[in-house]
Amino acid sequence: MSPMAYHSDASDLEGKEVLTWNLLGEATRELAQNVVDSGFRPEVVIAVARGGLVAAGALTYALGVKLVDAINVEFYTDVAETLPDPVLLSPMLDTDAIANQSILVVDDVADSGRTLHLVIKLLRGFGAEVRSAVLYEKPTTVVHADYVWRSTDRWIVFPWSAEPPVTAREEG
């Protein structure tokens, strides 16, 4: 993967679903309310890194959950470029600590759903009760999240990946 790869070019927003930082706050509060209203009380929130990190962090505060971890999965290698299958990356979760826990898995989007499927299957294999939350769900997903803020078939511009990574300023 190119070290400069990022998920979206925010220079042309026409026809795209745009999530702003302000809207992210509303989205995570609404997702948290849906989780609470369902009666599910997660003991642990696990982010699917990297896309799910920001939403998962916000959800931990909105739900009052202090235990949070991340699972590193690579699937997208660049804009619209994927690996054949999602791959777990190191460092791995502390699987002893999550065995038999109630877990909320959080990601930014269920696009193909293959990443979410991999993570849910892995966590359930440790005896965890697992539910999932995503900001966006695409009609192409093979796994439907338990909690979804919005459904769309458009390209999504997330505020954390709308611009290229920061580089060193030139002295002058």
GUTOR-744194 format. One record per atom (N, C-alpha, C, CB): y, z, x. Coordinates in steps of 0.2 Angstrom, whole numbers, plus 2048, in hexadecimal, padded with zeros to 3 digits. Atoms other than C-alpha are relative to their C-alpha. Glycine has a CB too. Example, Ala and Ser with C-alpha at 12.3 -4.5 7.8 and 13.67 -1.06 7.14 Angstrom:
2
7FA800804
7EA82783E
806800804
8008067FB
7FA7FF7FC
7FB824844
8058037FC
8027F9802
//
This chain:
172
7FA800804
800800800
806800804
8008067FB
7FA8007FD
8117FC806
8048067FF
8057FA7FE
7FC7F9801
81B80C80A
8067FF7FC
802802807
7F9801804
82A804801
7FE7FF7F9
8047FB803
802802807
8208017F1
8028057FB
7F87FF7FF
7FE7FB805
8278087E1
7FE7FC7F9
807802800
803803806
8228057CF
8057FB7FC
7FE8057FC
7FC804804
8317FD7C7
8077FE803
8018037F9
7F98027FE
8417F37CB
8058017FA
8007F9802
7FB7FF806
84F7FA7C0
8067FC800
802808801
7FA804800
85B7EC7C4
8007FC7F9
8007FB806
800804806
8557E27B4
7FC8057FB
7FC7F9801
8037FB804
8517EE7A6
7FF7FD7F9
8058067FE
801803806
8517E1798
7F87FF7FE
8037F9800
807800802
8407E278E
7FC806802
7FE7F9801
8047FA7FD
83B7F2797
8018067FC
801801807
7FF7FA802
838803791
803805805
7F98037FD
7FD7FD7FB
84480E79A
8008087FE
8087FE801
8007F9801
84282179C
805803805
7F9803802
7FB7FD7FC
85182A7A2
7FE807802
8078007FD
8017F97FE
85283B7AA
8018057FA
804803806
7FE7FC806
85A84279A
7FA7FF7FB
8067FE7FD
806801805
84C83A78F
7FA803802
8007F87FF
8067FD7FE
83F84179A
8008077FE
800800808
7FF7F9803
845853795
7FE8007F9
807802801
802800807
84384F783
7F97FE7FF
8047FA7FC
807802801
832846785
7FC806802
7FF7FA805
8057FA7FD
82A85578F
8018067FB
802802807
7FF7FB805
831861782
7FC7FE7F9
8078027FE
803802805
82A857774
7F8800801
8027F97FE
8078007FE
81985577D
7FE807800
7FF7FD807
8027F9800
819868780
7FF8037F9
805804804
8017FE807
81C86B76D
7FA7FE7FD
8067FE7FC
806802803
80E860768
7FA803803
7FF7F8802
8067FC7FD
802869774
8008077FD
801801808
8007F9803
80787A76D
7FE8007F9
807803801
801801807
80787475B
7F87FF7FF
8047FB7FD
807802801
7F586E75E
7FB806801
7FE7FB805
8047F97FF
7EF880763
7FD800807
7FB8007FB
8038017FA
7EA87A774
804805805
7FF7F9803
7FC7FC7FC
7EF887781
7FD7FF808
7FF8087FE
8038017F9
7EC880793
802806805
8037FA803
7FF7FB7FB
7EA88C7A1
8027FD806
7F9804801
7FE8047FA
7ED87F7AE
8027F97FE
7FA7FF805
7FE807801
7F786F7AE
7FF7FC807
8088007FE
8028047FA
7F18627BA
8037F97FF
7F87FF801
7FD806800
7FC8537BE
7FC7FB804
807801804
8038067FC
7F58427C3
8067FD804
7FE7FA7FB
7FB8017FB
7FF83F7D3
8007F8801
7FF804806
7F97FD800
80B8377D5
8047FF7F9
8047FC805
7FC802806
8118307C4
8008067FB
7FD7FB7FC
8007FA805
80C8407BA
803806803
7F98027FE
7FE7F97FD
81484D7C6
8078027FD
8027FE807
7F97FE803
82684D7BE
7FE8037F9
8057FB800
8027FE807
81F84E7AC
7FC806800
7FD7FA7FC
8047FA7FF
81285B7B1
804806801
7FA7FF805
7FC7FA7FE
81F8667B9
8048027FA
8047FE806
7FC7FF806
82A8657AA
7FC8047FA
8047FA7FD
8057FD805
81B86979E
7FE807802
7FA7FB7FF
8027F97FE
8168787A8
8068057FE
7FF801807
7FB7FB803
8278807A4
8018007F9
8077FE803
7FF800808
82887A792
7FA8047FD
8007F97FE
8067FD803
81688178F
800808803
7FA7FC802
8017F97FD
81989179A
7FA801804
8008057FA
8067FF7FC
80A88D7A5
802800807
7FB7F97FE
7FE7FF7F9
80B8937B7
7FC7FC804
801807801
8058037FB
7FC88B7BE
8007F87FF
7F98027FE
800807800
7FE8797C3
7FD7FD806
8087FE7FF
8038037FA
7F586D7CF
8017F97FF
7F9802801
800807801
7F485B7D2
7FA7FD803
8067FD804
8058047FE
7E784E7D4
8027F9803
7FA7FF7FB
7FE8067FD
7EA83F7DF
7FC7FA7FF
801801808
803805802
7E582F7D8
8047F9802
7FE8007F9
7FD8077FE
7E981D7DF
7FD7FB7FC
8007FF807
802805804
7E880F7D3
8057FA801
7FF8017F9
7FB8057FE
7F88057D4
802800807
8068017FB
7FE8007F9
7FC7FF7E5
8077FD801
7FB7FB804
7F9803800
80C7F67E0
8017FE7F9
8017FA805
7FE802807
8157EF7D1
7FA7FB7FD
8077FD7FF
805804803
8077E87C6
7FA7FE804
8037F97FE
8068017FC
7FA7E97D4
7FC806800
8027FE807
8047FA800
7EB7F47D3
7FA7FF804
7FE8027F8
8078007FD
7DB7F97DC
7FB7FE7FB
7FF806804
805802805
7CB7F37D4
7FE8067FB
7F97FE803
8027FA804
7C88067CE
805805803
7F9802801
7FC7FA7FE
7D38167CF
7FC804806
8028047FB
8037FC7FB
7CF8207DF
803807801
8007FC807
7FE7F97FF
7D08337E2
802800807
7FB8057FE
7FE7FF7F9
7DA8377F2
800807801
8077FD801
7FF7F97FE
7DB8477FC
807801800
7FD800807
8047FB801
7E08547FB
7FD8017F9
803807802
803800806
7D48587ED
8028077FC
7F8800801
7FE7FA804
7D68657DF
7FB806802
7FE7FF7F9
8047FA7FF
7CF8777E1
7FC8017FA
804807801
805800806
7C08747D5
7FE8067FE
7FB7FB802
8037F9802
7BA8867D6
8058037FB
7FF804806
7FB7FC804
7CB88C7CF
8017FD7F9
8067FF804
7FF804807
7CB87F7C0
7FA8007FC
8027F9801
806800804
7B98827BB
8018047FA
7FA802804
8007FC806
7B88877A9
8078027FD
7FC806800
7F97FE803
7CB8877A6
8027FB7FB
8057FF806
7FD804805
7D587F798
8057FC804
8028037FA
7FC8037FC
7DE8717A1
8047FA7FC
7FC7FC806
7FC805802
7EC86579C
8017FB806
8078027FC
7FF8057FB
7EC8557A6
8067FC7FE
7F97FB801
7F9804802
7FD84C7A7
8017FA805
806805801
7FE8067FC
80183B7AC
8067FC7FD
7FA7FB801
7FA804803
81082F7AA
7FE7FB7FA
8047FD805
802806805
8078217A1
7F87FF800
8037FA802
806802800
7F681D79B
8007F87FF
7FB8037FA
7FF808800
7F680A79F
7F97FD7FE
8037FD807
807802802
7E48057A1
7FC8067FE
7FD7FD807
8037FA802
7DF81779F
7FA802805
7FD7FF7F9
8057FE7FC
7D38167AD
801806805
7FE7F9804
7FF7FA7FC
7DB8237B8
7FF8067FC
8087FF802
8017FA805
7DC82F7A9
7F98017FF
8047FF7FA
8077FF802
7CA82C7A5
7FC803806
7FD7F97FF
8037FE7FA
7C582F7B7
801808801
8027FD807
7FE7F97FF
7CF8407B8
7FD8047FB
807800800
8037FC806
7C98467A7
7F8801801
8017FD7F9
8078007FF
7B78427AB
7FE805806
7FD7F9802
8017FC7FA
7B884B7BC
8018077FE
8057FE806
7FF7F9802
7C085B7B5
7FB8037FB
8078007FD
8057FE805
7B485C7A6
7F9801804
7FF7FB7FB
8067FF7FC
7A685B7B3
800807803
8007FB806
8007F97FE
7AC86C7B9
8008057FB
806801805
8017FC806
7AA8737A8
8078027FD
7FD807802
7F97FE803
7BD8737A4
8017FD7F9
8057FD805
7FE803807
7C4870792
8067FC802
8018067FB
7FB8057FD
7CF861796
8037FC7FA
7FD7FB805
7FC805805
7DD85978B
8057FD805
8038047FA
7FC8047FC
7E984C791
8077FF7FC
7FD7FA802
7F9801802
7FC84978F
8037FA804
8048067FF
7FD8057FC
805839794
8077FF7FC
7FC7FA800
7FA802803
817834791
7FF7F97FC
8057FF806
801807803
81282278D
7F87FE800
8047FB803
807803800
80281A787
8017F97FE
7FC8047FA
800807802
7FF807787
7FA7FE7FC
7FF7FC807
806802804
7F47FE77B
7FA7FE803
8027FA7FB
8068037FC
7E97F8789
7FC806803
8037FD806
8037FA7FD
7E380A78D
7F98017FD
8048067FF
8077FF802
7D080E78C
7FF8077FE
7FB7FE806
8007F9802
7D482178A
8068017FD
7FF804807
7FA7FE804
7E082777D
801808802
7FF7FF7F9
7FE7F97FE
7E9837783
8018047FA
807800804
7FF7FC805
7E9846778
8078017FD
7FD807801
7F9800802
7FC847778
8047FB804
803807803
7FC8067FD
80783877A
8078007FD
7FC7F97FD
7F9800803
81A837779
8027FA7FD
805802806
7FE806803
81C825776
7FA7FB802
8077FD803
8048067FF
811815775
8047FA801
7FB7FF7FA
7FC8067FF
81780577C
7FC7FB804
806801805
8038057FC
8117F4783
8057FD805
7FD7FA7FB
7FB8037FC
8217F178D
7FF804807
8078027FE
8007FD7F9
8237F47A0
805806800
8037FB805
7FD7FA801
8298067A2
804801807
7FB8067FF
7FC7FE7FA
83780B7AE
801807800
8077FC800
8007F9800
83581D7B3
806802805
7FA803803
7FA7FE7FC
8458267BB
7FE801807
8038057FD
8027FE7F9
83B82C7CA
7FD7FA804
7FB805800
8038057FC
83481B7CF
8047F97FE
7F97FE7FE
7FC806802
84280F7C9
8047FD806
8058027FB
7FC8037FA
84A80D7DA
7FB801806
806804802
8048007FA
84280A7EC
801807803
8027FB804
7FF7FA7FC
83F8197F7
806800804
7FA802804
7FA7FF7FC
84E820800
7FE7FF807
8038077FF
8018017F9
85081A812
806803804
7FF7F9801
7FB7FD7FC
85A821820
8067FC800
7FE801808
7F9804800
86D81C820
8017FE807
8058057FE
7FE8037F9
87381182E
806804802
8017F97FF
7FA7FD7FD
87F81A839
8057FB801
7FE804807
7FB8057FF
89081283A
8068027FF
7FE7FA7FD
//
